[in-house]
């Protein structure tokens, strides 16, 4: 690519510009995906993003002009992150209990697996044109498979589309060997006001606003540190492929540990401890003299531990944020959080440059932010074992730190979605929080 368009010497800045523009696409895609997904549905958002990604991915592989390449590649990257954001929310909403954790956390493995696939394609196809065409073909397969997948029943119920939700649940019950007809399924509909919601509603509710702002800081911090480390990892290993593969291999145990912790311990305290460990690892590097030990191995080890715990924290954030958000604004909440993380990743390049002034400056910044991130998470409730909120009204009974209001302080009107399942005769009686296709 560099040789094809002669991106060297006075043209070398064009490479940096393309990368920065791609980051803006990631940010825009994350945010807009949430808005579209909450408004028109998870499945529609995934399908539109997938098809657009295939079309522009193929176009990108053929364009002979660099400016056009940058534009089409920007659109492809924007659709890629938008597709992932919508798909993650859909995955969380089609299952409940431990299966929600297994499926939702397993989505995190898609990053290292795809990175290994890309590394293999790059090794096997030295021609980047065929590289893009192979990736587009994989996405096309996914777009076709979407035809057989249902819309999220939680989203349908939250939007008041009861008949569509009953059909999805009935079809799922038949495939699971426990057939229930749509007319036998009793669902509690939300109020007309509760069934609507958008990004601005997140900021209007005091408790939800505090939770979201804390999560924004957490997403910013983890991305800030992860990308900041990535910028200095070239100095830790000798070659591009080795550097790439080491970072990928570390992803697997980190995300496996994150899944185990989320399943057995929870979300809140594993994140707090992981983020604090990251900060401590960075602080310890300040007390180790450089160029004293071979290859500065103590600093390398501490940096790898910090990278490991940061990766674990980032994997937890997706699940944690999704469970905090009501269904009506869940995709917007996760998408806007992802947008904030892209801002953090972009700004990490600026902070890393401060090492030219003094090598300790980036380290102090990363350590301070990681420790603060772990501390303020104390004010976010634990979501393990709790039903996911369906509407913003549900957040009213969940104050800061997760302390529940006295039962008498919660009116029946405020908790129609949180009521336990009632036995009302034959059929399937569900609150939306109990919906699952498993």
C-alpha positions as CSV (number, residue, x, y, z in Angstrom):
1,X,0.0,0.0,0.0
2,X,2.8,2.4,0.9
3,X,4.8,1.5,-2.2
4,X,1.7,1.6,-4.4
5,X,0.9,5.2,-3.5
6,X,4.4,6.2,-2.7
7,X,3.5,7.2,0.9
8,X,7.1,8.2,1.9
9,X,9.1,11.3,2.6
10,X,6.9,14.4,2.0
11,X,3.8,12.1,1.6
12,X,4.3,10.1,4.8
13,X,1.9,12.3,6.8
14,X,-0.9,10.9,4.6
15,X,-0.6,7.6,6.5
16,X,-1.1,9.3,9.9
17,X,-4.0,11.3,8.5
18,X,-5.7,8.1,7.3
19,X,-5.3,6.5,10.8
20,X,-6.7,9.5,12.5
21,X,-9.7,9.7,10.2
22,X,-10.3,6.0,10.8
23,X,-10.5,6.7,14.5
24,X,-13.2,9.3,13.9
25,X,-15.1,6.7,12.0
26,X,-14.9,4.3,14.9
27,X,-16.2,7.0,17.2
28,X,-19.0,8.0,14.9
29,X,-20.0,4.4,14.2
30,X,-20.1,3.4,17.9
31,X,-22.4,6.3,18.7
32,X,-24.7,6.2,15.6
33,X,-25.1,2.5,15.9
34,X,-26.6,2.9,19.3
35,X,-29.1,5.5,18.1
36,X,-30.2,3.4,15.1
37,X,-30.3,0.2,17.1
38,X,-32.5,1.7,19.8
39,X,-34.8,3.4,17.3
40,X,-35.2,0.8,14.5
41,X,-34.1,-2.5,16.2
42,X,-30.9,-4.5,16.8
43,X,-31.3,-6.8,13.8
44,X,-31.9,-4.0,11.3
45,X,-28.8,-2.1,12.6
46,X,-26.6,-5.2,12.3
47,X,-27.8,-6.1,8.8
48,X,-27.5,-2.5,7.4
49,X,-24.0,-2.2,8.8
50,X,-23.0,-5.6,7.5
51,X,-24.2,-5.0,4.0
52,X,-22.6,-1.6,3.9
53,X,-19.4,-3.0,5.2
54,X,-19.3,-5.6,2.5
55,X,-20.1,-3.2,-0.3
56,X,-17.5,-0.6,0.7
57,X,-14.9,-3.2,1.7
58,X,-15.0,-4.6,-1.9
59,X,-15.0,-1.1,-3.4
60,X,-11.9,-0.2,-1.2
61,X,-10.0,-3.2,-2.6
62,X,-10.4,-1.9,-6.2
63,X,-10.0,1.9,-5.9
64,X,-6.8,3.2,-7.6
65,X,-6.8,6.6,-5.9
66,X,-5.6,7.1,-2.4
67,X,-8.1,9.9,-1.4
68,X,-11.0,7.6,-2.5
69,X,-9.4,4.7,-0.6
70,X,-9.3,6.8,2.6
71,X,-13.0,7.7,2.2
72,X,-14.2,4.1,1.4
73,X,-12.0,2.6,4.1
74,X,-13.4,5.2,6.6
75,X,-16.9,4.0,5.8
76,X,-15.9,0.4,6.1
77,X,-14.3,1.0,9.5
78,X,-17.3,3.0,10.7
79,X,-19.7,0.2,9.8
80,X,-17.4,-2.4,11.4
81,X,-17.5,-0.9,14.9
82,X,-21.2,-0.1,14.5
83,X,-22.0,-3.7,13.6
84,X,-20.1,-5.0,16.6
85,X,-21.8,-2.6,19.0
86,X,-25.3,-3.6,17.8
87,X,-24.4,-7.3,17.8
88,X,-23.1,-7.2,21.3
89,X,-26.4,-5.6,22.6
90,X,-28.4,-8.2,20.7
91,X,-26.4,-11.0,22.1
92,X,-27.0,-9.8,25.7
93,X,-30.7,-9.5,25.1
94,X,-31.5,-12.9,23.7
95,X,-30.3,-14.8,26.8
96,X,-30.6,-14.6,30.6
97,X,-28.7,-15.9,33.6
98,X,-25.4,-17.6,33.1
99,X,-26.0,-17.9,29.3
100,X,-26.1,-14.1,29.0
101,X,-22.6,-14.0,30.5
102,X,-21.3,-16.9,28.4
103,X,-22.6,-15.4,25.2
104,X,-21.9,-11.7,26.0
105,X,-18.4,-12.3,27.3
106,X,-17.6,-14.7,24.5
107,X,-18.1,-11.7,22.1
108,X,-14.9,-10.4,23.5
109,X,-13.0,-13.3,21.9
110,X,-14.0,-12.0,18.5
111,X,-11.3,-9.4,18.7
112,X,-8.2,-11.6,19.2
113,X,-9.6,-14.3,17.0
114,X,-10.1,-11.9,14.1
115,X,-6.7,-10.3,14.7
116,X,-5.2,-13.8,14.3
117,X,-7.2,-14.3,11.1
118,X,-6.0,-11.0,9.8
119,X,-2.4,-11.8,10.7
120,X,-2.8,-15.1,8.8
121,X,-4.3,-13.3,5.8
122,X,-1.6,-10.7,5.8
123,X,1.0,-13.5,5.9
124,X,-0.6,-15.6,3.2
125,X,-1.8,-12.7,0.9
126,X,0.9,-10.1,0.6
127,X,-1.4,-8.3,-1.8
128,X,-3.7,-6.1,0.4
129,X,-6.4,-6.0,-2.3
130,X,-7.1,-9.7,-1.8
131,X,-6.7,-9.3,2.0
132,X,-9.7,-6.9,1.9
133,X,-11.8,-9.1,-0.4
134,X,-11.3,-12.1,1.9
135,X,-12.5,-10.1,4.9
136,X,-15.5,-8.8,3.0
137,X,-16.4,-12.4,2.0
138,X,-16.5,-13.4,5.7
139,X,-18.7,-10.4,6.5
140,X,-21.0,-11.3,3.6
141,X,-21.6,-14.8,5.1
142,X,-22.6,-13.2,8.4
143,X,-25.0,-10.9,6.6
144,X,-26.8,-13.9,5.0
145,X,-27.0,-15.8,8.3
146,X,-28.8,-12.8,9.8
147,X,-31.9,-13.7,7.8
148,X,-32.6,-16.6,10.2
149,X,-32.0,-14.7,13.4
150,X,-34.8,-13.0,15.3
151,X,-35.1,-9.5,16.5
152,X,-34.3,-9.0,20.2
153,X,-37.5,-9.8,22.1
154,X,-36.5,-7.4,24.9
155,X,-36.3,-4.6,22.5
156,X,-39.6,-5.5,20.9
157,X,-41.3,-5.5,24.4
158,X,-39.6,-2.3,25.5
159,X,-41.0,-0.7,22.3
160,X,-44.5,-2.0,23.0
161,X,-44.5,-4.5,20.0
162,X,-46.0,-7.3,22.0
163,X,-47.3,-9.4,19.1
164,X,-43.9,-9.5,17.4
165,X,-42.3,-10.4,20.7
166,X,-44.7,-13.2,21.4
167,X,-44.0,-14.7,18.0
168,X,-40.3,-14.6,18.6
169,X,-40.7,-16.2,22.0
170,X,-43.1,-18.8,20.7
171,X,-40.7,-19.8,17.9
172,X,-37.9,-20.1,20.4
173,X,-40.0,-22.3,22.7
174,X,-40.8,-24.7,19.8
175,X,-37.1,-25.0,18.8
176,X,-36.3,-25.7,22.5
177,X,-38.8,-28.6,22.6
178,X,-41.3,-26.7,24.9
179,X,-43.9,-25.4,22.4
180,X,-46.0,-22.5,23.6
181,X,-48.4,-20.7,21.2
182,X,-48.2,-16.9,20.9
183,X,-51.7,-16.4,22.4
184,X,-50.6,-18.3,25.5
185,X,-47.8,-15.9,26.3
186,X,-48.7,-13.1,28.7
187,X,-46.4,-10.1,28.6
188,X,-46.6,-6.9,30.7
189,X,-46.5,-3.9,28.3
190,X,-44.6,-0.8,29.3
191,X,-46.4,2.6,29.5
192,X,-46.5,4.7,26.4
193,X,-43.9,7.1,27.9
194,X,-41.6,4.3,29.2
195,X,-41.5,2.6,25.8
196,X,-39.8,5.6,24.3
197,X,-36.2,6.7,25.0
198,X,-33.1,8.2,23.4
199,X,-29.6,9.2,24.2
200,X,-30.6,12.5,25.7
201,X,-32.9,10.7,28.2
202,X,-29.8,9.1,29.7
203,X,-28.5,12.5,30.8
204,X,-31.9,13.7,32.1
205,X,-32.2,11.0,34.8
206,X,-29.9,12.0,37.8
207,X,-29.0,8.4,39.0
208,X,-28.5,7.1,35.5
209,X,-26.5,10.2,34.5
210,X,-24.0,9.6,37.3
211,X,-23.7,5.9,36.5
212,X,-23.1,6.7,32.8
213,X,-20.5,9.5,33.4
214,X,-18.5,7.1,35.7
215,X,-18.7,4.4,33.0
216,X,-17.6,7.0,30.4
217,X,-14.5,7.7,32.5
218,X,-13.8,4.0,32.8
219,X,-14.1,3.4,29.1
220,X,-11.9,6.4,28.4
221,X,-9.2,5.3,30.9
222,X,-9.0,1.7,29.7
223,X,-8.7,2.7,26.1
224,X,-6.3,5.4,27.0
225,X,-4.0,2.9,28.7
226,X,-4.4,0.1,26.1
227,X,-3.6,2.2,23.1
228,X,-0.9,4.0,25.0
229,X,0.8,0.7,25.8
230,X,0.4,-0.4,22.2
231,X,2.3,2.6,21.0
232,X,5.4,1.6,23.1
233,X,5.2,-2.1,22.5
234,X,7.3,-1.9,19.3
235,X,10.3,-1.3,21.6
236,X,9.5,-4.5,23.6
237,X,9.8,-6.9,20.7
238,X,11.9,-7.1,17.5
239,X,9.3,-7.6,14.7
240,X,5.9,-6.5,13.7
241,X,4.3,-9.9,13.6
242,X,5.8,-11.0,16.9
243,X,4.7,-7.8,18.5
244,X,1.2,-8.2,17.1
245,X,0.9,-11.9,18.1
246,X,2.1,-11.3,21.7
247,X,-0.6,-8.7,22.3
248,X,-3.2,-11.1,20.7
249,X,-2.2,-14.1,22.8
250,X,-2.4,-12.0,26.0
251,X,-6.0,-11.2,25.1
252,X,-7.2,-14.8,25.5
253,X,-6.3,-15.5,29.2
254,X,-7.3,-11.9,30.1
255,X,-10.7,-12.3,28.7
256,X,-11.1,-15.8,30.0
257,X,-10.3,-14.5,33.5
258,X,-12.8,-11.7,32.9
259,X,-15.5,-14.2,32.1
260,X,-14.8,-16.3,35.1
261,X,-14.8,-13.3,37.4
262,X,-18.0,-11.9,36.0
263,X,-19.7,-15.3,36.4
264,X,-18.4,-16.1,39.9
265,X,-17.6,-12.8,41.6
266,X,-19.5,-10.0,39.8
267,X,-18.6,-6.9,37.7
268,X,-18.0,-4.1,40.1
269,X,-15.2,-5.4,42.4
270,X,-13.2,-7.3,39.6
271,X,-13.1,-4.1,37.7
272,X,-12.1,-2.0,40.7
273,X,-9.3,-4.5,41.6
274,X,-8.1,-4.9,38.0
275,X,-8.0,-1.2,37.4
276,X,-6.1,-0.6,40.7
277,X,-3.6,-3.3,39.9
278,X,-3.0,-1.6,36.5
279,X,-2.2,1.7,38.3
280,X,0.1,0.1,40.8
281,X,2.0,-1.7,38.1
282,X,2.7,1.6,36.3
283,X,3.7,3.2,39.6
284,X,6.2,0.4,40.3
285,X,7.9,1.0,37.0
286,X,8.9,4.5,38.2
287,X,11.1,2.9,40.9
288,X,13.1,0.7,38.5
289,X,16.1,2.1,36.8
290,X,16.2,1.8,33.1
291,X,19.1,0.1,31.1
292,X,20.3,-1.7,34.2
293,X,18.7,-5.1,33.6
294,X,18.9,-7.0,30.3
295,X,16.2,-5.7,28.0
296,X,14.7,-3.9,31.0
297,X,12.9,-7.1,31.7
298,X,11.4,-6.0,35.1
299,X,9.7,-3.0,33.4
300,X,8.6,-5.2,30.5
301,X,7.0,-7.7,33.0
302,X,5.2,-5.0,34.9
303,X,3.9,-3.5,31.7
304,X,2.6,-6.8,30.5
305,X,0.8,-7.3,33.8
306,X,-0.7,-3.9,33.4
307,X,-1.7,-4.7,29.9
308,X,-3.3,-8.0,31.1
309,X,-5.4,-6.4,33.8
310,X,-6.4,-3.5,31.5
311,X,-7.6,-6.0,28.9
312,X,-9.6,-7.8,31.6
313,X,-11.2,-4.6,32.7
314,X,-12.1,-3.6,29.1
315,X,-13.8,-7.0,28.6
316,X,-15.8,-6.5,31.8
317,X,-16.9,-3.0,30.8
318,X,-19.0,-4.2,27.8
319,X,-21.1,-6.5,30.0
320,X,-21.2,-4.1,33.0
321,X,-22.4,-1.1,30.9
322,X,-25.0,-3.1,29.0
323,X,-26.5,-4.4,32.3
324,X,-26.7,-0.9,33.8
325,X,-28.5,0.6,30.7
326,X,-32.3,0.2,30.3
327,X,-33.4,-1.7,27.2
328,X,-34.8,1.4,25.6
329,X,-31.4,3.2,25.6
330,X,-29.0,0.2,26.0
331,X,-27.5,0.4,22.6
332,X,-27.1,4.2,22.8
333,X,-25.4,3.8,26.2
334,X,-23.0,1.1,25.0
335,X,-22.4,3.0,21.8
336,X,-21.7,6.3,23.4
337,X,-19.3,4.6,25.9
338,X,-17.5,3.1,22.9
339,X,-17.3,6.5,21.4
340,X,-15.6,7.9,24.5
341,X,-13.1,5.0,24.4
342,X,-12.1,6.0,20.9
343,X,-11.5,9.5,22.1
344,X,-9.3,8.1,24.8
345,X,-7.4,6.0,22.3
346,X,-6.8,9.0,20.1
347,X,-5.6,11.2,22.9
348,X,-3.2,8.5,24.2
349,X,-1.0,9.3,21.2
350,X,-0.6,12.8,22.4
351,X,0.2,11.8,26.0
352,X,2.7,9.3,24.8
353,X,4.6,12.1,23.0
354,X,5.1,13.7,26.5
355,X,7.8,11.0,27.1
356,X,10.1,13.2,25.0
357,X,9.9,15.7,27.8
358,X,10.3,13.1,30.6
359,X,9.8,9.3,30.3
360,X,7.8,9.3,33.6
361,X,5.1,11.7,32.5
362,X,3.0,9.1,30.5
363,X,3.5,6.5,33.3
364,X,2.2,8.9,36.0
365,X,-0.8,9.9,33.9
366,X,-1.8,6.3,33.1
367,X,-1.3,5.2,36.8
368,X,-3.3,8.1,38.2
369,X,-6.2,7.6,35.8
370,X,-6.3,3.8,36.4
371,X,-6.4,4.2,40.2
372,X,-9.1,6.9,40.0
373,X,-11.2,4.7,37.7
374,X,-11.1,1.9,40.1
375,X,-12.1,4.1,43.0
376,X,-15.1,5.9,41.5
377,X,-16.5,2.6,40.3
378,X,-17.5,2.1,44.0
379,X,-20.5,4.5,43.3
380,X,-21.8,2.2,40.5
381,X,-24.1,-0.7,41.6
382,X,-23.2,-4.3,41.2
383,X,-25.4,-5.9,38.5
384,X,-24.6,-9.6,39.2
385,X,-27.9,-11.5,39.8
386,X,-30.1,-8.5,39.1
387,X,-32.6,-8.2,36.3
388,X,-31.6,-5.8,33.6
389,X,-33.7,-2.6,33.6
390,X,-36.2,-2.3,30.7
391,X,-37.1,1.3,30.9
392,X,-35.6,4.5,32.4
393,X,-38.4,4.3,35.0
394,X,-36.7,1.2,36.5
395,X,-33.6,3.2,37.4
396,X,-35.7,5.3,39.9
397,X,-35.7,2.4,42.3
398,X,-31.9,1.9,42.0
399,X,-30.0,4.8,43.8
400,X,-26.2,5.3,44.0
401,X,-24.0,2.5,45.3
402,X,-26.7,-0.1,44.6
403,X,-28.6,0.3,47.9
404,X,-32.2,-0.5,47.3
405,X,-34.9,1.8,48.5
406,X,-37.2,0.6,51.3
407,X,-40.1,-1.5,49.8
408,X,-42.7,1.0,50.9
409,X,-40.9,3.7,49.0
410,X,-41.4,1.9,45.7
411,X,-44.9,2.2,44.3
412,X,-46.5,-0.5,42.3
413,X,-46.6,1.9,39.3
414,X,-42.8,2.3,39.4
415,X,-42.0,-1.4,39.2
416,X,-44.2,-3.2,36.7
417,X,-41.1,-4.7,35.0
418,X,-39.5,-5.9,38.2
419,X,-42.4,-7.8,39.7
420,X,-42.0,-11.6,40.1
421,X,-43.7,-13.9,37.7
422,X,-47.3,-14.5,38.6
423,X,-49.2,-17.7,38.1
424,X,-52.2,-16.7,36.2
425,X,-53.4,-20.0,34.7
426,X,-52.1,-21.8,31.7
427,X,-49.5,-20.2,29.4
428,X,-46.2,-18.4,29.7
429,X,-46.2,-15.4,32.0
430,X,-43.1,-13.2,31.7
431,X,-41.8,-9.9,32.8
432,X,-39.5,-8.5,30.0
433,X,-36.5,-8.9,32.3
434,X,-37.0,-12.6,32.3
435,X,-37.1,-12.9,28.5
436,X,-34.7,-15.4,27.1
437,X,-34.4,-17.5,23.9
438,X,-32.3,-20.1,25.6
